[in-house]
Amino acid sequence: MIADDPKAIRGRRFLIEGRVQGVNFRAYTEREARALGLQGWVRNMPDGPVEIVARGERQALQALERWLWLGSPTANVRAVTTRSWLEPVGAGFEVRWD
């Protein structure tokens, strides 16, 4: 498989900073990720950011990253950081409460 193949399956971890808790960011992210065919989860971090772990095709992950800058209608995203995620994720996409 070619390294930059858009169909290659990859994993990414996104950390979203700004006004992203208490604004339905997780619910909107879950809906967007499912629409893109991604697997993984979204959860609030205790110190304020939202963490997203997603696995899927490169193009879908890129689309999610673009969308994360918008988020829910009342969110105010200041930063989106991303890195590779090599650990497995379960089937589907869910909101985590841990």
Secondary structure as UniProt FT lines:
FT   TURN            3..4
FT   TURN            6..7
FT   STRAND          9..19
FT   HELIX           25..35
FT   TURN            36..37
FT   STRAND          39..44
FT   TURN            46..47
FT   STRAND          50..57
FT   HELIX           58..68
FT   TURN            69..70
FT   TURN            73..74
FT   STRAND          76..84
FT   STRAND          93..95
//
